[in-house]
Amino acid sequence: MSKLVREWLMALGLYWLTTEEDRKEIDAEIEARTGVYCDDAIRMGLIDEEEFREIVEAVLRRRKRKKELLVEVV
């Protein structure tokens, strides 16, 4: 996981809401949106705080949906 993503999550109070898997997915989403390594994207200002929050929320929603689907199957 990238250092700057971890720092942003901590600064925004979101770190403890995410798992290691979530944080890797956040990294991947930033890289997919910007086309550069996630730390570089943050450093270069390609991702702002609002978009970062949107990415985190989307990842957390996907995790919640996955859990709900697993419960339905069981």
C-alpha positions, 0 to 999 in steps of 0.5 A: 500500500502506498505511503501517501494513501495511508497518510491521507486516510489517517488525516481524514479519519478513514484509515480505521474504516478500511482493511488492507484489501480495501487500501490496495483497492484504493491504490488500484482505483487511483492508478486506474483513474490517473494512469500513474502510481498512486503516490505520484498521483497524489503528489502531482495533485491529480487526485484532490481530497473530494475525489479521494473520499469518493474513491474510498466510499466506493470501495467501502460500498463494494465491500459492503455489497460483497458481504451482503451477497455472501450472507444471502448465499449462506 
